Amino acid sequence: MKEGKTPRKLKIDIEELISAMDDASYEHSYYLDLETGRILLVTDETRSQLEEIYEAAPNEESGEEFDLESSLERLDLPDWQKDALREADEVEEGFGDRYISIPQVDSNEAYSDMEEFIVTVTNERLQARLWQAIDGRRPFRRFKDVLADYPNEREQWFRFEDDRIRQRVLEWLEDEGIELIQE
């Protein structure tokens, strides 16, 4: 646990948290609400729209106070998009205090997982093919392509990978001083 962090107990959907950490897209980010345990998704598009709203808002010199709701009322957007903007604004306002960024699995960690899995493979021919697959360009795609021909080992890989991601999530929560409340 990080120094200065007060341990907090949260009810979190662990499967949703695992999916968020495993999502390698750079087009959005996930955040954990430290009060509710909710996981929020903020897309780059929503973040850009919110920045435009902030820029169009009255500034402090005008004496007017910024009000997101009145800004949203003036926009012709569907309700789901307004909700996404409200959530992004909440994250922006409470980042670091109420909301923390959920890290993504690092590609080096994912590569190490493949290496560690290969060591567990008992079929020597498959093991050799997997070593060859991860040596060179597009190792993740080639690794999965090789496993496609071996359904049992492919299932073993998925279990192995899920266990690794789950362990990373639990370690991250511990580092953040968060204890899961079990249902």
Secondary structure, 3 states (H helix, E strand, C coil): CCCCCCCEEECCCHHHHHHHHHCCCCCEEEEEECCCCCEEEEEHHHHHHHHHHHHHCCCHHHCCCCCHHHHHHCCCCCHHHHHHHHHHHHHHHHECCCEEECCCCCHHHHHHHHHHHHHHCCCHHHHHHHHHHCCCCCHHHHHHHHHCCCHHHHHHHHHHHHHHHHHHHHHHHHHCCEEECCC
